[in-house]
Amino acid sequence: MESNTKAFYPAHPSTSVDKGDILSIFAALIIVSAIALVFRPPVTEAGPEVLEPLAPVGIPTPAVTTPPAPTSLALPDMTRISYTTGARDYPIWYLPDNLTGYGGSDPLWKETGIVPFAYIHEARGGITRAFHVPYAVWRLNCSVSATVRPEAAHFRMALVELESGTIVEGAELRYPGSIVKTVERGGKDFYLIIGVDAIDSYRITLETLLEYL
């Protein structure tokens, strides 16, 4: 007899995933990603690159030179002028009768840079050896001392250019004192003719200025 009763078999579990579970997983992934973005350290942006300046091509660098130290001006040696024994070898060897035509003492120099370069110091008259003066402007600074008979003191002086025999300057004193004669002629040889009466001594100093050295 065939039974009408059907056999009962239990159902196999379903291999498909529920839609609710998928939504839950997707929501969790979104939350995790959001948290990671929030707590991610900021990325440091690189600043602009600093470029070192390049030396110009083809332009030479000027050399630094130290200026030379100023050198001190060498002063001339003080030379003593003496009398000669061969006066007749000169163009003239006598003094004119009157030297007053050459005028009195010239104005004194106001400058402070006066440089003496030669002198003669004697008690008698005579004619000096020739001497060379290279300066364009110079002067004869004469002083006469007379204590025994000052009222009879007489001093005469003539500066002569050796080559031409021309008297460049002259001076005359009839008493003790001083006289200055400025000469604006240089680069030549000169000599002096001196005449004295009743004096103790005289001194003539040849002087110039620093600007003419």
N, CA and C atoms as a LAMMPS dump frame, in Angstrom:
ITEM: TIMESTEP
0
ITEM: NUMBER OF ATOMS
639
ITEM: BOX BOUNDS ff ff ff
-5.0000000000000000e+02 5.0000000000000000e+02
-5.0000000000000000e+02 5.0000000000000000e+02
-5.0000000000000000e+02 5.0000000000000000e+02
ITEM: ATOMS id mol type element x y z
1 1 1 N 0.874 -1.179 0
2 1 2 C 0 0 0
3 1 3 C 0.875 1.181 0
4 2 1 N 0.617 1.962 -0.914
5 2 2 C 1.473 3.2 -1.066
6 2 3 C 0.946 4.24 -0.164
7 3 1 N 1.938 4.716 0.628
8 3 2 C 1.553 5.718 1.633
9 3 3 C 1.502 7.076 1.004
10 4 1 N 0.59 7.842 1.444
11 4 2 C 0.455 9.237 0.937
12 4 3 C 1.288 10.243 1.71
13 5 1 N 1.943 9.752 2.693
14 5 2 C 2.744 10.691 3.529
15 5 3 C 4.04 11.016 2.82
16 6 1 N 4.347 12.368 2.689
17 6 2 C 5.583 12.852 2.019
18 6 3 C 6.697 12.988 3.023
19 7 1 N 7.857 12.592 2.575
20 7 2 C 9.025 12.699 3.473
21 7 3 C 9.384 14.161 3.679
22 8 1 N 9.834 14.547 4.93
23 8 2 C 10.199 15.944 5.295
24 8 3 C 11.703 16.045 5.365
25 9 1 N 12.297 16.951 4.557
26 9 2 C 13.76 17.207 4.561
27 9 3 C 14.001 18.612 5.052
28 10 1 N 14.877 18.762 5.954
29 10 2 C 15.167 20.116 6.472
30 10 3 C 15.808 20.971 5.378
31 11 1 N 15.484 22.263 5.366
32 11 2 C 16.022 23.198 4.334
33 11 3 C 17.455 23.541 4.609
34 12 1 N 18.303 23.624 3.568
35 12 2 C 19.744 24.035 3.708
36 12 3 C 19.832 25.518 3.976
37 13 1 N 20.796 25.918 4.794
38 13 2 C 20.952 27.355 5.074
39 13 3 C 21.283 28.115 3.812
40 14 1 N 20.754 29.364 3.669
41 14 2 C 20.938 30.173 2.447
42 14 3 C 22.334 30.766 2.388
43 15 1 N 22.979 30.665 1.225
44 15 2 C 24.335 31.222 1.022
45 15 3 C 24.304 32.699 0.684
46 16 1 N 23.175 33.335 0.454
47 16 2 C 23.095 34.774 0.121
48 16 3 C 23.169 35.607 1.379
49 17 1 N 23.776 36.831 1.262
50 17 2 C 23.94 37.758 2.404
51 17 3 C 22.756 38.679 2.439
52 18 1 N 22.315 38.921 3.636
53 18 2 C 21.17 39.793 3.857
54 18 3 C 21.537 41.212 3.493
55 19 1 N 20.635 41.987 2.899
56 19 2 C 20.847 43.376 2.512
57 19 3 C 21.128 44.235 3.71
58 20 1 N 20.57 43.921 4.835
59 20 2 C 20.831 44.738 6.035
60 20 3 C 22.267 44.628 6.466
61 21 1 N 22.851 43.413 6.311
62 21 2 C 24.261 43.266 6.707
63 21 3 C 25.171 44.064 5.773
64 22 1 N 24.864 44.1 4.503
65 22 2 C 25.705 44.876 3.548
66 22 3 C 25.683 46.355 3.884
67 23 1 N 24.533 46.867 4.207
68 23 2 C 24.433 48.285 4.564
69 23 3 C 25.233 48.585 5.811
70 24 1 N 25.202 47.631 6.762
71 24 2 C 25.95 47.862 8.017
72 24 3 C 27.456 47.911 7.744
73 25 1 N 27.933 46.997 6.912
74 25 2 C 29.381 46.97 6.598
75 25 3 C 29.783 48.26 5.869
76 26 1 N 28.96 48.688 4.914
77 26 2 C 29.272 49.888 4.149
78 26 3 C 29.313 51.117 5.045
79 27 1 N 28.368 51.182 5.991
80 27 2 C 28.34 52.318 6.932
81 27 3 C 29.579 52.314 7.793
82 28 1 N 30.041 51.131 8.202
83 28 2 C 31.242 51.051 9.043
84 28 3 C 32.476 51.53 8.289
85 29 1 N 32.571 51.152 7.013
86 29 2 C 33.713 51.592 6.215
87 29 3 C 33.739 53.107 6.072
88 30 1 N 32.562 53.69 5.891
89 30 2 C 32.498 55.158 5.769
90 30 3 C 32.959 55.827 7.041
91 31 1 N 32.527 55.291 8.19
92 31 2 C 32.917 55.891 9.499
93 31 3 C 34.417 55.799 9.696
94 32 1 N 35.003 54.635 9.38
95 32 2 C 36.454 54.454 9.555
96 32 3 C 37.233 55.415 8.65
97 33 1 N 36.773 55.557 7.42
98 33 2 C 37.461 56.472 6.5
99 33 3 C 37.391 57.909 6.976
100 34 1 N 36.195 58.278 7.504
101 34 2 C 36.043 59.651 8.012
102 34 3 C 36.972 59.901 9.183
103 35 1 N 37.062 58.938 10.096
104 35 2 C 37.967 59.092 11.261
105 35 3 C 39.417 59.204 10.788
106 36 1 N 39.801 58.399 9.805
107 36 2 C 41.188 58.45 9.306
108 36 3 C 41.514 59.795 8.684
109 37 1 N 40.512 60.353 8.001
110 37 2 C 40.752 61.669 7.395
111 37 3 C 40.875 62.753 8.435
112 38 1 N 40.098 62.648 9.499
113 38 2 C 40.13 63.675 10.554
114 38 3 C 41.448 63.672 11.277
115 39 1 N 41.955 62.509 11.622
116 39 2 C 43.167 62.405 12.446
117 39 3 C 44.445 62.254 11.623
118 40 1 N 44.381 62.379 10.317
119 40 2 C 45.581 62.292 9.475
120 40 3 C 46.412 63.577 9.62
121 41 1 N 47.73 63.477 9.91
122 41 2 C 48.553 64.688 10.06
123 41 3 C 48.622 65.466 8.769
124 42 1 N 48.611 66.811 8.878
125 42 2 C 48.647 67.625 7.65
126 42 3 C 49.954 67.441 6.908
127 43 1 N 49.85 67.475 5.613
128 43 2 C 51.038 67.348 4.775
129 43 3 C 51.695 68.726 4.646
130 44 1 N 53.014 68.799 5.018
131 44 2 C 53.744 70.074 4.933
132 44 3 C 54.007 70.426 3.481
133 45 1 N 53.555 71.605 3.134
134 45 2 C 53.761 72.051 1.769
135 45 3 C 55.162 72.601 1.6
136 46 1 N 55.803 72.243 0.563
137 46 2 C 57.159 72.728 0.303
138 46 3 C 57.118 74.191 -0.096
139 47 1 N 57.975 75.01 0.57
140 47 2 C 58.041 76.438 0.241
141 47 3 C 58.771 76.655 -1.058
142 48 1 N 58.767 77.879 -1.503
143 48 2 C 59.476 78.172 -2.763
144 48 3 C 60.965 77.952 -2.613
145 49 1 N 61.599 77.412 -3.582
146 49 2 C 63.027 77.106 -3.543
147 49 3 C 63.844 78.401 -3.636
148 50 1 N 64.787 78.554 -2.668
149 50 2 C 65.633 79.745 -2.643
150 50 3 C 66.836 79.479 -3.523
151 51 1 N 66.984 80.296 -4.521
152 51 2 C 68.092 80.13 -5.446
153 51 3 C 69.213 81.082 -5.072
154 52 1 N 70.449 80.585 -5.049
155 52 2 C 71.601 81.437 -4.774
156 52 3 C 71.862 82.328 -5.986
157 53 1 N 72.223 83.615 -5.722
158 53 2 C 72.497 84.51 -6.85
159 53 3 C 73.719 84.053 -7.618
160 54 1 N 73.612 84.102 -8.887
161 54 2 C 74.716 83.691 -9.74
162 54 3 C 75.576 84.896 -10.084
163 55 1 N 76.88 84.675 -10.075
164 55 2 C 77.799 85.751 -10.452
165 55 3 C 77.613 86.08 -11.92
166 56 1 N 77.578 87.366 -12.266
167 56 2 C 77.407 87.729 -13.668
168 56 3 C 78.536 87.174 -14.515
169 57 1 N 78.174 86.648 -15.626
170 57 2 C 79.154 86.029 -16.509
171 57 3 C 79.799 87.103 -17.378
172 58 1 N 81.121 87.056 -17.442
173 58 2 C 81.846 87.955 -18.337
174 58 3 C 82.17 89.305 -17.727
175 59 1 N 81.723 89.594 -16.475
176 59 2 C 82.013 90.887 -15.84
177 59 3 C 83.111 90.657 -14.801
178 60 1 N 84.315 91.184 -14.998
179 60 2 C 85.402 90.939 -14.042
180 60 3 C 85.139 91.64 -12.716
181 61 1 N 85.537 91.006 -11.653
182 61 2 C 85.399 91.585 -10.324
183 61 3 C 86.514 92.597 -10.108
184 62 1 N 86.178 93.858 -9.777
185 62 2 C 87.242 94.858 -9.604
186 62 3 C 88.145 94.505 -8.441
187 63 1 N 89.435 94.656 -8.66
188 63 2 C 90.404 94.351 -7.61
189 63 3 C 90.435 95.48 -6.59
190 64 1 N 90.529 95.111 -5.342
191 64 2 C 90.592 96.086 -4.258
192 64 3 C 92.044 96.431 -4.019
193 65 1 N 92.374 97.685 -4.225
194 65 2 C 93.751 98.139 -4.042
195 65 3 C 93.835 99.073 -2.856
196 66 1 N 94.884 98.932 -2.091
197 66 2 C 95.118 99.788 -0.935
198 66 3 C 95.927 100.996 -1.374
199 67 1 N 95.425 102.219 -1.13
200 67 2 C 96.188 103.402 -1.55
201 67 3 C 97.52 103.471 -0.83
202 68 1 N 98.559 103.901 -1.519
203 68 2 C 99.872 103.97 -0.865
204 68 3 C 99.888 105.011 0.231
205 69 1 N 100.659 104.712 1.261
206 69 2 C 100.778 105.645 2.382
207 69 3 C 101.505 106.901 1.915
208 70 1 N 101.033 108.081 2.337
209 70 2 C 101.705 109.31 1.917
210 70 3 C 103.139 109.36 2.405
211 71 1 N 104.023 109.726 1.524
212 71 2 C 105.431 109.806 1.891
213 71 3 C 105.759 111.224 2.344
214 72 1 N 106.613 111.326 3.324
215 72 2 C 107.01 112.634 3.841
216 72 3 C 107.946 113.299 2.836
217 73 1 N 107.791 114.608 2.686
218 73 2 C 108.577 115.368 1.732
219 73 3 C 110.002 115.509 2.252
220 74 1 N 110.969 115.161 1.427
221 74 2 C 112.372 115.258 1.822
222 74 3 C 112.817 116.719 1.752
223 75 1 N 113.303 117.251 2.863
224 75 2 C 113.77 118.626 2.907
225 75 3 C 115.217 118.7 2.448
226 76 1 N 115.595 119.779 1.806
227 76 2 C 116.983 119.891 1.332
228 76 3 C 117.956 120.046 2.489
229 77 1 N 119.178 119.591 2.248
230 77 2 C 120.233 119.769 3.254
231 77 3 C 120.644 121.242 3.299
232 78 1 N 120.972 121.684 4.501
233 78 2 C 121.42 123.062 4.683
234 78 3 C 122.89 123.162 4.25
235 79 1 N 123.142 123.973 3.214
236 79 2 C 124.487 124.092 2.651
237 79 3 C 125.091 125.438 3.039
238 80 1 N 126.357 125.399 3.454
239 80 2 C 127.045 126.655 3.764
240 80 3 C 127.786 127.151 2.527
241 81 1 N 127.572 128.432 2.216
242 81 2 C 128.22 129.064 1.069
243 81 3 C 129.497 129.745 1.56
244 82 1 N 130.578 129.555 0.842
245 82 2 C 131.857 130.14 1.248
246 82 3 C 132.373 131.085 0.171
247 83 1 N 133.398 131.861 0.51
248 83 2 C 133.994 132.779 -0.444
249 83 3 C 134.92 132.025 -1.408
250 84 1 N 135.084 132.599 -2.589
251 84 2 C 135.97 132.025 -3.586
252 84 3 C 137.286 132.803 -3.629
253 85 1 N 138.288 132.162 -4.193
254 85 2 C 139.579 132.846 -4.371
255 85 3 C 139.806 133.229 -5.834
256 86 1 N 138.896 132.814 -6.702
257 86 2 C 139.05 133.125 -8.125
258 86 3 C 137.962 134.062 -8.603
259 87 1 N 137.826 135.205 -7.936
260 87 2 C 136.734 136.135 -8.242
261 87 3 C 136.804 136.663 -9.665
262 88 1 N 138.017 136.799 -10.228
263 88 2 C 138.137 137.389 -11.557
264 88 3 C 137.709 136.431 -12.665
265 89 1 N 137.334 135.218 -12.293
266 89 2 C 136.788 134.29 -13.287
267 89 3 C 135.303 134.532 -13.526
268 90 1 N 134.707 135.393 -12.695
269 90 2 C 133.281 135.674 -12.818
270 90 3 C 133.053 136.851 -13.769
271 91 1 N 131.823 136.969 -14.303
272 91 2 C 131.54 138.084 -15.244
273 91 3 C 131.795 139.454 -14.625
274 92 1 N 131.332 139.688 -13.391
275 92 2 C 131.607 140.949 -12.691
276 92 3 C 132.062 140.605 -11.273
277 93 1 N 132.905 141.435 -10.695
278 93 2 C 133.441 141.194 -9.348
279 93 3 C 133.469 142.454 -8.491
280 94 1 N 132.67 143.42 -8.874
281 94 2 C 132.616 144.67 -8.114
282 94 3 C 131.153 145.031 -7.854
283 95 1 N 130.938 145.824 -6.841
284 95 2 C 129.593 146.28 -6.49
285 95 3 C 129.294 147.607 -7.179
286 96 1 N 128.065 147.816 -7.601
287 96 2 C 127.684 149.129 -8.152
288 96 3 C 127.832 150.213 -7.085
289 97 1 N 127.987 151.44 -7.519
290 97 2 C 128.139 152.531 -6.56
291 97 3 C 126.888 152.727 -5.722
292 98 1 N 125.714 152.471 -6.293
293 98 2 C 124.466 152.713 -5.572
294 98 3 C 123.543 151.508 -5.744
295 99 1 N 123.199 150.887 -4.632
296 99 2 C 122.292 149.728 -4.652
297 99 3 C 120.881 150.077 -4.197
298 100 1 N 120.646 151.348 -3.886
299 100 2 C 119.313 151.728 -3.403
300 100 3 C 118.258 151.601 -4.497
301 101 1 N 118.694 151.545 -5.749
302 101 2 C 117.744 151.422 -6.843
303 101 3 C 117.009 150.085 -6.848
304 102 1 N 117.515 149.123 -6.108
305 102 2 C 116.845 147.827 -6.025
306 102 3 C 115.767 147.791 -4.937
307 103 1 N 115.56 148.913 -4.285
308 103 2 C 114.471 149.011 -3.314
309 103 3 C 114.844 148.495 -1.945
310 104 1 N 113.879 148.648 -1.04
311 104 2 C 114.095 148.204 0.334
312 104 3 C 113.711 146.745 0.514
313 105 1 N 113.352 146.444 1.742
314 105 2 C 113.018 145.062 2.078
315 105 3 C 111.672 144.67 1.464
316 106 1 N 111.6 143.453 0.919
317 106 2 C 110.35 142.945 0.35
318 106 3 C 109.421 142.463 1.466
319 107 1 N 108.108 142.358 1.185
320 107 2 C 107.17 141.895 2.219
321 107 3 C 107.536 140.503 2.723
322 108 1 N 107.311 140.292 3.998
323 108 2 C 107.582 138.987 4.599
324 108 3 C 106.552 137.975 4.128
325 109 1 N 106.953 136.736 4.076
326 109 2 C 106.034 135.651 3.723
327 109 3 C 105.133 135.329 4.899
328 110 1 N 103.848 135.205 4.625
329 110 2 C 102.897 134.852 5.679
330 110 3 C 102.784 133.347 5.868
331 111 1 N 103.281 132.584 4.906
332 111 2 C 103.2 131.139 5.003
333 111 3 C 104.094 130.624 6.134
334 112 1 N 103.707 129.467 6.683
335 112 2 C 104.485 128.874 7.771
336 112 3 C 105.499 127.851 7.271
337 113 1 N 105.334 127.375 6.028
338 113 2 C 106.232 126.331 5.518
339 113 3 C 107.469 126.896 4.867
340 114 1 N 108.255 127.698 5.588
341 114 2 C 109.487 128.282 5.064
342 114 3 C 110.623 127.283 5.262
343 115 1 N 111.357 127.013 4.178
344 115 2 C 112.417 126.006 4.216
345 115 3 C 113.752 126.67 3.876
346 116 1 N 114.693 126.752 4.831
347 116 2 C 116.032 127.252 4.508
348 116 3 C 116.847 126.147 3.823
349 117 1 N 117.644 126.503 2.84
350 117 2 C 118.423 125.483 2.136
351 117 3 C 119.897 125.842 1.988
352 118 1 N 120.287 127.084 2.267
353 118 2 C 121.696 127.458 2.212
354 118 3 C 121.9 128.736 3.026
355 119 1 N 123.176 129.018 3.394
356 119 2 C 123.451 130.239 4.157
357 119 3 C 124.926 130.606 4.012
358 120 1 N 125.226 131.877 4.3
359 120 2 C 126.597 132.349 4.432
360 120 3 C 126.665 133.187 5.696
361 121 1 N 127.708 132.982 6.493
362 121 2 C 127.877 133.7 7.766
363 121 3 C 129.339 134.155 7.832
364 122 1 N 129.54 135.463 7.701
365 122 2 C 130.892 136.004 7.655
366 122 3 C 130.957 137.335 8.399
367 123 1 N 132.209 137.806 8.613
368 123 2 C 132.437 139.122 9.213
369 123 3 C 133.123 140.07 8.245
370 124 1 N 133.536 139.566 7.104
371 124 2 C 134.227 140.383 6.102
372 124 3 C 133.505 140.257 4.771
373 125 1 N 133.89 141.106 3.836
374 125 2 C 133.286 141.077 2.517
375 125 3 C 134.02 140.133 1.578
376 126 1 N 133.466 139.93 0.41
377 126 2 C 134.105 139.056 -0.568
378 126 3 C 133.107 138.628 -1.632
379 127 1 N 133.535 137.665 -2.45
380 127 2 C 132.696 137.098 -3.508
381 127 3 C 132.568 135.601 -3.248
382 128 1 N 131.355 135.1 -3.279
383 128 2 C 131.117 133.698 -2.931
384 128 3 C 131.369 132.78 -4.124
385 129 1 N 131.491 131.527 -3.796
386 129 2 C 131.492 130.495 -4.828
387 129 3 C 130.1 130.447 -5.469
388 130 1 N 130.026 129.977 -6.684
389 130 2 C 128.738 129.852 -7.355
390 130 3 C 127.903 128.759 -6.69
391 131 1 N 126.614 128.986 -6.623
392 131 2 C 125.688 128.005 -6.05
393 131 3 C 124.459 127.915 -6.944
394 132 1 N 123.846 126.75 -6.952
395 132 2 C 122.686 126.503 -7.808
396 132 3 C 121.403 126.565 -6.985
397 133 1 N 120.392 127.246 -7.524
398 133 2 C 119.082 127.331 -6.873
399 133 3 C 118.043 126.754 -7.834
400 134 1 N 117.415 125.61 -7.492
401 134 2 C 116.446 124.993 -8.408
402 134 3 C 115.018 125.509 -8.249
403 135 1 N 114.769 126.333 -7.243
404 135 2 C 113.386 126.712 -6.918
405 135 3 C 112.953 127.964 -7.682
406 136 1 N 111.683 127.964 -8.102
407 136 2 C 111.168 129.079 -8.906
408 136 3 C 111.073 130.363 -8.1
409 137 1 N 110.772 130.249 -6.812
410 137 2 C 110.678 131.418 -5.929
411 137 3 C 111.485 131.127 -4.672
412 138 1 N 112.332 132.06 -4.28
413 138 2 C 113.125 131.928 -3.071
414 138 3 C 113.49 133.326 -2.591
415 139 1 N 114.194 133.414 -1.496
416 139 2 C 114.527 134.74 -0.988
417 139 3 C 115.864 134.731 -0.259
418 140 1 N 116.434 135.934 -0.125
419 140 2 C 117.648 136.178 0.652
420 140 3 C 117.243 136.899 1.935
421 141 1 N 117.41 136.234 3.045
422 141 2 C 117.053 136.798 4.352
423 141 3 C 118.34 137.249 5.042
424 142 1 N 118.585 138.572 5.021
425 142 2 C 119.864 139.117 5.492
426 142 3 C 119.697 139.766 6.868
427 143 1 N 120.661 139.528 7.746
428 143 2 C 120.685 140.198 9.057
429 143 3 C 122.115 140.655 9.34
430 144 1 N 122.25 141.881 9.868
431 144 2 C 123.553 142.501 10.103
432 144 3 C 123.67 142.863 11.572
433 145 1 N 124.818 142.499 12.183
434 145 2 C 125.079 142.817 13.58
435 145 3 C 126.265 143.78 13.66
436 146 1 N 126.082 144.872 14.426
437 146 2 C 127.156 145.856 14.629
438 146 3 C 126.973 146.469 16.005
439 147 1 N 127.892 146.197 16.901
440 147 2 C 127.777 146.702 18.282
441 147 3 C 128.864 147.715 18.632
442 148 1 N 130.015 147.673 17.98
443 148 2 C 131.122 148.568 18.307
444 148 3 C 130.845 149.968 17.781
445 149 1 N 130.556 150.094 16.515
446 149 2 C 130.24 151.384 15.892
447 149 3 C 128.992 151.224 15.033
448 150 1 N 127.836 151.069 15.646
449 150 2 C 126.615 150.837 14.853
450 150 3 C 126.283 151.991 13.911
451 151 1 N 126.67 153.206 14.293
452 151 2 C 126.349 154.344 13.433
453 151 3 C 127.16 154.338 12.147
454 152 1 N 128.266 153.602 12.126
455 152 2 C 129.112 153.542 10.936
456 152 3 C 128.917 152.244 10.158
457 153 1 N 128.01 151.399 10.606
458 153 2 C 127.809 150.105 9.935
459 153 3 C 127.281 150.323 8.522
460 154 1 N 127.865 149.559 7.601
461 154 2 C 127.444 149.668 6.21
462 154 3 C 127.536 148.269 5.578
463 155 1 N 126.428 147.807 5.037
464 155 2 C 126.374 146.471 4.433
465 155 3 C 125.802 146.608 3.029
466 156 1 N 126.47 146.001 2.046
467 156 2 C 125.993 146.006 0.675
468 156 3 C 126.07 144.594 0.111
469 157 1 N 125.091 144.253 -0.715
470 157 2 C 125.015 142.901 -1.261
471 157 3 C 124.424 142.937 -2.66
472 158 1 N 124.993 142.143 -3.572
473 158 2 C 124.457 142.005 -4.931
474 158 3 C 124.387 140.518 -5.274
475 159 1 N 123.245 140.105 -5.799
476 159 2 C 123.061 138.734 -6.275
477 159 3 C 123.226 138.74 -7.795
478 160 1 N 124.167 137.936 -8.306
479 160 2 C 124.515 137.954 -9.719
480 160 3 C 124.213 136.582 -10.323
481 161 1 N 123.577 136.615 -11.507
482 161 2 C 123.396 135.373 -12.26
483 161 3 C 124.7 135.056 -12.98
484 162 1 N 125.219 133.862 -12.751
485 162 2 C 126.552 133.524 -13.24
486 162 3 C 126.641 133.537 -14.762
487 163 1 N 125.68 132.98 -15.441
488 163 2 C 125.779 132.825 -16.902
489 163 3 C 125.752 134.161 -17.63
490 164 1 N 124.846 135.043 -17.208
491 164 2 C 124.685 136.305 -17.928
492 164 3 C 125.44 137.473 -17.301
493 165 1 N 125.845 137.312 -16.039
494 165 2 C 126.495 138.424 -15.354
495 165 3 C 125.533 139.527 -14.962
496 166 1 N 124.229 139.226 -14.906
497 166 2 C 123.21 140.218 -14.558
498 166 3 C 123.02 140.277 -13.05
499 167 1 N 122.969 141.48 -12.502
500 167 2 C 122.639 141.637 -11.086
501 167 3 C 121.13 141.476 -10.945
502 168 1 N 120.73 140.412 -10.285
503 168 2 C 119.313 140.084 -10.143
504 168 3 C 118.682 140.867 -9.003
505 169 1 N 119.384 140.969 -7.874
506 169 2 C 118.878 141.692 -6.708
507 169 3 C 120.033 142.393 -6.013
508 170 1 N 119.694 143.479 -5.319
509 170 2 C 120.686 144.197 -4.531
510 170 3 C 120.073 144.682 -3.235
511 171 1 N 120.913 144.9 -2.223
512 171 2 C 120.442 145.379 -0.92
513 171 3 C 121.532 146.212 -0.27
514 172 1 N 121.085 147.189 0.515
515 172 2 C 122.034 148.061 1.21
516 172 3 C 121.461 148.456 2.559
517 173 1 N 122.295 148.334 3.611
518 173 2 C 121.935 148.742 4.971
519 173 3 C 123.045 149.633 5.51
520 174 1 N 122.668 150.778 6.083
521 174 2 C 123.635 151.673 6.695
522 174 3 C 123.508 151.674 8.213
523 175 1 N 122.998 150.613 8.729
524 175 2 C 122.827 150.458 10.171
525 175 3 C 122.584 148.975 10.443
526 176 1 N 122.749 148.52 11.667
527 176 2 C 122.436 147.118 11.973
528 176 3 C 120.948 146.867 11.755
529 177 1 N 120.618 145.685 11.349
530 177 2 C 119.214 145.363 11.115
531 177 3 C 119.081 144.187 10.161
532 178 1 N 117.994 144.157 9.455
533 178 2 C 117.735 143.036 8.541
534 178 3 C 117.023 143.54 7.293
535 179 1 N 117.131 142.762 6.238
536 179 2 C 116.479 143.077 4.977
537 179 3 C 116.212 141.764 4.239
538 180 1 N 115.088 141.699 3.559
539 180 2 C 114.682 140.483 2.84
540 180 3 C 114.479 140.838 1.368
541 181 1 N 115.051 140.026 0.488
542 181 2 C 114.903 140.236 -0.946
543 181 3 C 114.366 138.938 -1.568
544 182 1 N 113.21 139.04 -2.22
545 182 2 C 112.577 137.884 -2.861
546 182 3 C 113.033 137.784 -4.311
547 183 1 N 113.373 136.556 -4.723
548 183 2 C 113.876 136.305 -6.071
549 183 3 C 112.907 135.353 -6.777
550 184 1 N 112.438 135.752 -7.937
551 184 2 C 111.542 134.905 -8.732
552 184 3 C 112.272 134.427 -9.98
553 185 1 N 113.372 133.768 -9.748
554 185 2 C 114.167 133.217 -10.841
555 185 3 C 114.917 132.014 -10.297
556 186 1 N 114.667 130.841 -10.881
557 186 2 C 115.299 129.626 -10.387
558 186 3 C 115.834 128.773 -11.505
559 187 1 N 116.437 127.654 -11.117
560 187 2 C 117.027 126.754 -12.084
561 187 3 C 118.316 127.277 -12.684
562 188 1 N 118.995 128.186 -11.965
563 188 2 C 120.221 128.787 -12.491
564 188 3 C 121.293 128.837 -11.408
565 189 1 N 122.518 129.164 -11.828
566 189 2 C 123.636 129.34 -10.907
567 189 3 C 123.804 130.825 -10.593
568 190 1 N 124.099 131.111 -9.325
569 190 2 C 124.257 132.486 -8.862
570 190 3 C 125.52 132.589 -8.004
571 191 1 N 125.902 133.845 -7.726
572 191 2 C 126.921 134.112 -6.706
573 191 3 C 126.629 135.467 -6.085
574 192 1 N 127.227 135.724 -4.942
575 192 2 C 127.007 136.958 -4.182
576 192 3 C 128.285 137.778 -4.12
577 193 1 N 128.114 139.088 -4.224
578 193 2 C 129.197 140.04 -3.965
579 193 3 C 128.816 140.802 -2.701
580 194 1 N 129.681 140.78 -1.71
581 194 2 C 129.372 141.372 -0.4
582 194 3 C 130.418 142.442 -0.072
583 195 1 N 129.931 143.595 0.395
584 195 2 C 130.814 144.643 0.903
585 195 3 C 130.358 145.066 2.29
586 196 1 N 131.303 145.182 3.25
587 196 2 C 130.936 145.522 4.627
588 196 3 C 131.905 146.568 5.181
589 197 1 N 131.387 147.385 6.123
590 197 2 C 132.191 148.345 6.88
591 197 3 C 131.646 148.407 8.297
592 198 1 N 132.543 148.312 9.276
593 198 2 C 132.213 148.517 10.696
594 198 3 C 131.067 147.624 11.175
595 199 1 N 131.094 146.365 10.816
596 199 2 C 130.081 145.435 11.321
597 199 3 C 130.779 144.302 12.064
598 200 1 N 130.054 143.66 12.947
599 200 2 C 130.585 142.493 13.645
600 200 3 C 130.469 141.241 12.76
601 201 1 N 129.314 141.049 12.192
602 201 2 C 129.092 139.901 11.302
603 201 3 C 127.776 140.093 10.556
604 202 1 N 127.589 139.303 9.545
605 202 2 C 126.305 139.27 8.835
606 202 3 C 125.962 137.811 8.534
607 203 1 N 124.714 137.571 8.291
608 203 2 C 124.245 136.23 7.89
609 203 3 C 123.174 136.395 6.825
610 204 1 N 123.326 135.652 5.743
611 204 2 C 122.325 135.607 4.68
612 204 3 C 121.829 134.164 4.574
613 205 1 N 120.546 133.979 4.768
614 205 2 C 119.945 132.651 4.664
615 205 3 C 119.09 132.59 3.403
616 206 1 N 119.326 131.582 2.604
617 206 2 C 118.534 131.362 1.397
618 206 3 C 117.355 130.463 1.769
619 207 1 N 116.141 130.922 1.45
620 207 2 C 114.933 130.216 1.881
621 207 3 C 113.937 130.094 0.735
622 208 1 N 113.121 129.05 0.795
623 208 2 C 112.009 128.867 -0.14
624 208 3 C 110.806 128.367 0.641
625 209 1 N 109.73 128.041 -0.079
626 209 2 C 108.525 127.524 0.545
627 209 3 C 108.333 126.052 0.176
628 210 1 N 107.601 125.357 1.008
629 210 2 C 107.344 123.931 0.768
630 210 3 C 106.716 123.683 -0.596
631 211 1 N 105.874 124.597 -1.039
632 211 2 C 105.167 124.383 -2.312
633 211 3 C 106.102 124.437 -3.521
634 212 1 N 107.326 124.966 -3.34
635 212 2 C 108.261 125.046 -4.459
636 212 3 C 109.309 123.937 -4.441
637 213 1 N 109.254 123.048 -3.439
638 213 2 C 110.221 121.957 -3.381
639 213 3 C 109.944 120.933 -4.472
